[in-house]
Amino acid sequence: MIDTDELLSIRAAELYYEENKTQDEIGSILRLTRWKVGRLLAQAKASGFIRIEIVHPRARRLPLERRLREAMGLKAAIVVSSAGVSDDEELQSRTAQAAADYLTSLRPIPRTLGLSWGRTLHDVSLHLKQGWAPGVNVVQINGGVSLSKRTGTAATTAVMIAEKASGSATLLPSPAILERLETKRAIESDRAVAAVLNLGIGASAYLYSAGQADASSALVDSGYLTAAQIDELVQRGAVGDIVGRYIDSSGSIVDPELDERTLGISLTHLRRAPLAIAVIAGRQKHAIARAVVSSGLCTVLVTDEATALAVLGDTPDSEPHSS
Protein backbone atom coordinates (compact mmCIF):
# COMPACT_ATOMS: atom_id res chain seq x y z
CA MET A 1 0.00 0.00 0.00
CA ILE A 2 1.26 3.48 -0.86
CA ASP A 3 1.74 5.59 2.27
CA THR A 4 0.61 9.19 2.69
CA ASP A 5 4.09 10.67 2.35
CA GLU A 6 4.66 8.83 -0.93
CA LEU A 7 1.40 10.15 -2.39
CA LEU A 8 2.24 13.62 -1.20
CA SER A 9 5.72 13.42 -2.72
CA ILE A 10 4.21 12.46 -6.09
CA ARG A 11 1.68 15.28 -5.92
CA ALA A 12 4.37 17.78 -4.89
CA ALA A 13 6.55 16.64 -7.80
CA GLU A 14 3.68 17.04 -10.26
CA LEU A 15 3.00 20.56 -9.07
CA TYR A 16 6.67 21.52 -9.04
CA TYR A 17 7.84 20.00 -12.35
CA GLU A 18 4.67 19.93 -14.46
CA GLU A 19 2.78 22.99 -13.19
CA ASN A 20 5.86 25.11 -12.39
CA LYS A 21 4.61 25.95 -8.91
CA THR A 22 7.04 27.30 -6.32
CA GLN A 23 7.61 25.41 -3.09
CA ASP A 24 5.69 28.11 -1.21
CA GLU A 25 2.74 27.74 -3.61
CA ILE A 26 2.82 23.95 -3.25
CA GLY A 27 2.84 24.37 0.52
CA SER A 28 -0.32 26.47 0.33
CA ILE A 29 -2.05 23.99 -1.99
CA LEU A 30 -1.15 20.92 0.08
CA ARG A 31 -1.30 22.74 3.42
CA LEU A 32 2.31 21.91 4.22
CA THR A 33 5.31 23.90 5.32
CA ARG A 34 7.92 24.88 2.71
CA TRP A 35 10.41 22.65 4.56
CA LYS A 36 8.04 19.67 4.24
CA VAL A 37 7.58 20.34 0.50
CA GLY A 38 11.35 20.38 -0.02
CA ARG A 39 11.68 17.08 1.83
CA LEU A 40 8.91 15.51 -0.28
CA LEU A 41 10.56 16.60 -3.52
CA ALA A 42 13.89 15.14 -2.37
CA GLN A 43 12.09 11.93 -1.42
CA ALA A 44 10.43 11.70 -4.84
CA LYS A 45 13.78 12.07 -6.58
CA ALA A 46 15.51 9.55 -4.31
CA SER A 47 12.69 7.04 -4.88
CA GLY A 48 13.03 7.27 -8.65
CA PHE A 49 9.67 8.95 -9.21
CA ILE A 50 11.35 11.84 -11.03
CA ARG A 51 13.45 11.54 -14.17
CA ILE A 52 15.13 14.69 -15.41
CA GLU A 53 16.45 14.58 -18.98
CA ILE A 54 18.52 17.32 -20.59
CA VAL A 55 17.90 17.11 -24.33
CA HIS A 56 20.37 19.64 -25.74
CA PRO A 57 22.59 18.06 -28.46
CA ARG A 58 25.70 18.77 -26.37
CA ALA A 59 24.24 17.39 -23.13
CA ARG A 60 26.20 14.64 -21.40
CA ARG A 61 25.24 11.67 -19.25
CA LEU A 62 27.33 12.31 -16.14
CA PRO A 63 26.23 9.27 -14.07
CA LEU A 64 27.17 6.97 -16.98
CA GLU A 65 30.51 8.71 -17.32
CA ARG A 66 31.21 8.08 -13.64
CA ARG A 67 30.25 4.41 -13.95
CA LEU A 68 32.54 3.95 -16.94
CA ARG A 69 35.48 5.55 -15.16
CA GLU A 70 35.01 3.46 -12.04
CA ALA A 71 34.14 0.13 -13.66
CA MET A 72 36.56 0.22 -16.59
CA GLY A 73 39.46 2.12 -15.04
CA LEU A 74 39.34 5.00 -17.52
CA LYS A 75 40.92 8.39 -16.87
CA ALA A 76 37.88 10.05 -18.40
CA ALA A 77 34.64 9.16 -20.16
CA ILE A 78 32.47 11.48 -22.21
CA VAL A 79 28.98 10.14 -22.89
CA VAL A 80 26.58 12.10 -25.08
CA SER A 81 22.81 11.93 -24.86
CA SER A 82 20.94 10.13 -27.62
CA ALA A 83 17.69 12.01 -26.85
CA GLY A 84 16.13 13.34 -30.02
CA VAL A 85 18.64 11.64 -32.33
CA SER A 86 16.98 10.63 -35.59
CA ASP A 87 19.73 8.51 -37.20
CA ASP A 88 23.28 7.16 -36.85
CA GLU A 89 24.72 10.08 -38.78
CA GLU A 90 23.37 12.56 -36.25
CA LEU A 91 24.60 10.39 -33.37
CA GLN A 92 28.09 10.28 -34.88
CA SER A 93 28.08 14.05 -35.35
CA ARG A 94 27.01 14.58 -31.75
CA THR A 95 29.79 12.29 -30.51
CA ALA A 96 32.36 13.98 -32.75
CA GLN A 97 31.31 17.35 -31.29
CA ALA A 98 31.86 15.97 -27.78
CA ALA A 99 35.32 14.76 -28.80
CA ALA A 100 36.13 18.21 -30.19
CA ASP A 101 34.94 19.79 -26.93
CA TYR A 102 37.11 17.37 -24.92
CA LEU A 103 40.20 18.09 -27.01
CA THR A 104 39.67 21.81 -26.58
CA SER A 105 39.42 21.41 -22.79
CA LEU A 106 42.59 19.33 -22.41
CA ARG A 107 45.16 20.66 -19.96
CA PRO A 108 48.05 20.41 -20.37
CA ILE A 109 47.65 20.84 -24.11
CA PRO A 110 49.29 17.93 -25.98
CA ARG A 111 52.22 19.24 -27.99
CA THR A 112 52.07 16.30 -30.41
CA LEU A 113 48.78 14.56 -31.23
CA GLY A 114 48.99 11.13 -32.86
CA LEU A 115 46.04 10.81 -35.20
CA SER A 116 44.40 7.93 -37.05
CA TRP A 117 41.83 8.55 -39.80
CA GLY A 118 38.29 7.73 -40.86
CA ARG A 119 34.83 9.27 -41.09
CA THR A 120 34.41 9.89 -37.36
CA LEU A 121 37.73 11.70 -36.98
CA HIS A 122 36.99 13.76 -40.07
CA ASP A 123 33.79 14.85 -38.29
CA VAL A 124 35.86 15.78 -35.23
CA SER A 125 38.10 17.98 -37.39
CA LEU A 126 35.02 19.77 -38.75
CA HIS A 127 33.64 20.45 -35.26
CA LEU A 128 36.89 21.87 -33.87
CA LYS A 129 36.92 25.66 -33.83
CA GLN A 130 39.72 27.78 -35.20
CA GLY A 131 42.20 28.39 -32.38
CA TRP A 132 41.05 25.38 -30.35
CA ALA A 133 44.62 25.11 -29.05
CA PRO A 134 47.87 27.04 -29.52
CA GLY A 135 50.43 25.15 -31.58
CA VAL A 136 49.48 21.46 -31.55
CA ASN A 137 51.48 19.38 -34.01
CA VAL A 138 49.55 16.48 -35.54
CA VAL A 139 51.23 13.30 -36.75
CA GLN A 140 49.50 10.52 -38.70
CA ILE A 141 49.96 7.20 -36.88
CA ASN A 142 48.85 4.75 -39.56
CA GLY A 143 48.96 4.66 -43.32
CA GLY A 144 46.08 6.33 -45.06
CA VAL A 145 46.85 6.94 -48.71
CA SER A 146 43.51 5.98 -50.24
CA LEU A 147 43.16 3.44 -53.02
CA SER A 148 39.73 4.84 -53.84
CA LYS A 149 38.60 8.26 -55.00
CA ARG A 150 35.66 8.10 -52.58
CA THR A 151 37.70 8.13 -49.37
CA GLY A 152 40.69 10.40 -48.98
CA THR A 153 40.30 12.03 -45.61
CA ALA A 154 43.50 10.97 -43.82
CA ALA A 155 45.63 13.92 -44.91
CA THR A 156 42.68 16.33 -44.94
CA THR A 157 41.75 15.47 -41.36
CA ALA A 158 45.28 15.81 -39.99
CA VAL A 159 45.92 19.09 -41.79
CA MET A 160 42.60 20.61 -40.69
CA ILE A 161 43.13 19.74 -37.01
CA ALA A 162 46.68 21.10 -37.12
CA GLU A 163 45.79 24.30 -38.96
CA LYS A 164 42.97 25.08 -36.54
CA ALA A 165 45.53 24.83 -33.71
CA SER A 166 48.17 26.93 -35.53
CA GLY A 167 50.34 23.83 -35.64
CA SER A 168 51.80 21.57 -38.30
CA ALA A 169 50.77 18.23 -39.74
CA THR A 170 53.20 15.40 -40.41
CA LEU A 171 51.68 12.88 -42.79
CA LEU A 172 52.52 9.21 -43.28
CA PRO A 173 52.94 8.78 -47.06
CA SER A 174 51.93 5.14 -47.26
CA PRO A 175 48.89 2.91 -47.78
CA ALA A 176 47.34 1.49 -44.62
CA ILE A 177 47.74 -2.13 -45.74
CA LEU A 178 50.29 -3.44 -48.25
CA GLU A 179 49.73 -6.47 -50.45
CA ARG A 180 53.19 -7.89 -49.81
CA LEU A 181 55.13 -8.00 -46.55
CA GLU A 182 58.35 -7.24 -48.40
CA THR A 183 56.84 -4.01 -49.72
CA LYS A 184 55.72 -2.98 -46.27
CA ARG A 185 59.16 -3.61 -44.80
CA ALA A 186 60.79 -1.65 -47.59
CA ILE A 187 58.50 1.33 -47.00
CA GLU A 188 59.07 1.18 -43.24
CA SER A 189 62.82 1.29 -43.78
CA ASP A 190 62.56 4.47 -45.84
CA ARG A 191 64.14 7.28 -43.83
CA ALA A 192 61.21 9.70 -44.23
CA VAL A 193 58.60 7.08 -43.28
CA ALA A 194 60.65 5.87 -40.33
CA ALA A 195 60.91 9.45 -39.05
CA VAL A 196 57.12 9.85 -39.13
CA LEU A 197 56.60 6.54 -37.33
CA ASN A 198 59.11 7.52 -34.64
CA LEU A 199 57.37 10.85 -34.19
CA GLY A 200 54.07 9.00 -33.83
CA ILE A 201 55.49 6.63 -31.24
CA GLY A 202 56.60 9.62 -29.19
CA ALA A 203 53.29 11.51 -29.37
CA SER A 204 51.99 12.95 -26.09
CA ALA A 205 48.39 11.93 -26.90
CA TYR A 206 46.53 9.77 -29.41
CA LEU A 207 43.14 10.26 -31.03
CA TYR A 208 41.53 7.44 -32.97
CA SER A 209 38.19 5.89 -33.79
CA ALA A 210 37.17 2.32 -34.64
CA GLY A 211 35.72 0.57 -37.64
CA GLN A 212 33.08 -2.13 -37.58
CA ALA A 213 33.78 -5.52 -39.13
CA ASP A 214 31.52 -5.39 -42.15
CA ALA A 215 31.40 -4.14 -45.74
CA SER A 216 30.72 -0.54 -44.61
CA SER A 217 34.25 -0.29 -43.18
CA ALA A 218 36.35 2.63 -44.40
CA LEU A 219 39.06 0.09 -45.23
CA VAL A 220 36.68 -1.55 -47.71
CA ASP A 221 35.55 1.80 -49.07
CA SER A 222 39.20 2.80 -49.51
CA GLY A 223 40.00 -0.35 -51.43
CA TYR A 224 42.35 -2.00 -48.94
CA LEU A 225 40.09 -4.98 -48.24
CA THR A 226 37.13 -6.64 -49.95
CA ALA A 227 33.81 -7.51 -48.35
CA ALA A 228 34.78 -11.20 -48.70
CA GLN A 229 38.00 -10.60 -46.76
CA ILE A 230 36.03 -8.88 -44.00
CA ASP A 231 33.74 -11.92 -43.82
CA GLU A 232 36.81 -14.13 -43.36
CA LEU A 233 38.06 -11.88 -40.55
CA VAL A 234 34.66 -12.08 -38.84
CA GLN A 235 34.83 -15.88 -39.09
CA ARG A 236 38.09 -15.65 -37.17
CA GLY A 237 36.45 -13.56 -34.45
CA ALA A 238 36.99 -9.98 -35.62
CA VAL A 239 34.70 -7.38 -34.04
CA GLY A 240 36.27 -4.37 -35.77
CA ASP A 241 39.51 -2.49 -36.35
CA ILE A 242 41.50 0.30 -34.76
CA VAL A 243 44.38 2.03 -36.56
CA GLY A 244 43.75 -0.49 -39.36
CA ARG A 245 44.32 -3.55 -37.13
CA TYR A 246 41.51 -6.07 -36.71
CA ILE A 247 40.91 -7.36 -33.19
CA ASP A 248 38.62 -9.86 -31.48
CA SER A 249 36.49 -9.33 -28.37
CA SER A 250 39.55 -9.71 -26.12
CA GLY A 251 41.53 -7.08 -28.01
CA SER A 252 43.84 -9.58 -29.70
CA ILE A 253 44.92 -9.47 -33.35
CA VAL A 254 42.80 -11.93 -35.36
CA ASP A 255 45.03 -12.27 -38.43
CA PRO A 256 48.77 -11.94 -37.68
CA GLU A 257 49.69 -12.14 -41.37
CA LEU A 258 47.39 -9.24 -42.27
CA ASP A 259 48.62 -7.32 -39.25
CA GLU A 260 52.21 -7.75 -40.42
CA ARG A 261 51.26 -6.00 -43.67
CA THR A 262 49.55 -3.11 -41.84
CA LEU A 263 51.65 0.01 -41.56
CA GLY A 264 51.48 2.21 -38.47
CA ILE A 265 52.01 2.20 -34.73
CA SER A 266 51.27 -1.05 -32.91
CA LEU A 267 48.52 -1.76 -30.40
CA THR A 268 51.24 -2.14 -27.78
CA HIS A 269 52.07 1.55 -28.16
CA LEU A 270 48.42 2.49 -27.70
CA ARG A 271 48.16 0.38 -24.53
CA ARG A 272 51.25 2.08 -23.09
CA ALA A 273 50.10 5.60 -23.94
CA PRO A 274 49.32 7.92 -21.02
CA LEU A 275 46.52 9.51 -23.06
CA ALA A 276 44.73 7.52 -25.77
CA ILE A 277 41.34 8.91 -26.76
CA ALA A 278 38.90 6.58 -28.54
CA VAL A 279 35.87 8.12 -30.25
CA ILE A 280 33.32 5.36 -30.91
CA ALA A 281 29.57 5.66 -31.44
CA GLY A 282 26.64 3.72 -32.88
CA ARG A 283 24.97 0.37 -32.33
CA GLN A 284 27.09 -1.35 -34.98
CA LYS A 285 30.20 -0.49 -32.96
CA HIS A 286 29.15 -1.81 -29.56
CA ALA A 287 31.31 -4.92 -29.88
CA ILE A 288 34.46 -3.06 -30.93
CA ALA A 289 33.88 -0.47 -28.21
CA ARG A 290 33.73 -3.21 -25.56
CA ALA A 291 36.90 -4.78 -26.92
CA VAL A 292 38.80 -1.49 -26.98
CA VAL A 293 37.88 -0.49 -23.43
CA SER A 294 38.13 -3.90 -21.77
CA SER A 295 41.56 -4.62 -23.27
CA GLY A 296 43.12 -1.32 -22.20
CA LEU A 297 43.43 0.21 -25.65
CA CYS A 298 42.22 3.62 -24.51
CA THR A 299 42.43 5.79 -21.42
CA VAL A 300 39.55 8.05 -22.53
CA LEU A 301 36.32 7.01 -24.24
CA VAL A 302 34.04 9.44 -26.07
CA THR A 303 30.78 7.70 -26.95
CA ASP A 304 26.98 7.71 -26.87
CA GLU A 305 24.85 6.43 -24.01
CA ALA A 306 23.72 3.19 -25.69
CA THR A 307 27.33 2.26 -26.47
CA ALA A 308 28.36 3.18 -22.93
CA LEU A 309 25.70 0.83 -21.54
CA ALA A 310 26.87 -1.92 -23.90
CA VAL A 311 30.46 -1.51 -22.68
CA LEU A 312 29.18 -1.84 -19.11
CA GLY A 313 27.16 -4.94 -20.02
CA ASP A 314 23.77 -3.32 -19.44
CA THR A 315 22.13 -4.09 -22.77
CA PRO A 316 20.73 -7.28 -24.37
CA ASP A 317 23.50 -7.31 -26.99
CA SER A 318 26.27 -6.97 -24.44
CA GLU A 319 27.38 -10.60 -24.67
CA PRO A 320 30.52 -11.03 -26.81
CA HIS A 321 29.79 -11.92 -30.42
CA SER A 322 31.12 -15.31 -31.48
CA SER A 323 31.23 -14.48 -35.15
Secondary structure, DSSP 8 states (H G I E B T S, - for coil): ---HHHHHHHHHHIIIIIS---HHHHHHHHT--HHHHHHHHHHHHHTT--------TT-B-HHHHHHHHHHHT-SEEEEE--TT--SHHHHHHHHHHHHHHHHHH-SS--SEEEE--SHHHHHHHHHS-TTSSSS-EEEE-B----SSTT--HHHHHHHHHHHHTT--EE---S-SB-SSHHHHHHHHHSHHHHHHHHHHHT-SEEEEE-EESSTT-HHHHTTSS-HHHHHHHHHTT--EEETTEEE-TTS-BS-HHHHHTB-B--HHHHHH-S-EEEE--SGGGHHHHHHHHHTT--SEEEEEHHHHHHHHT-STT-S----
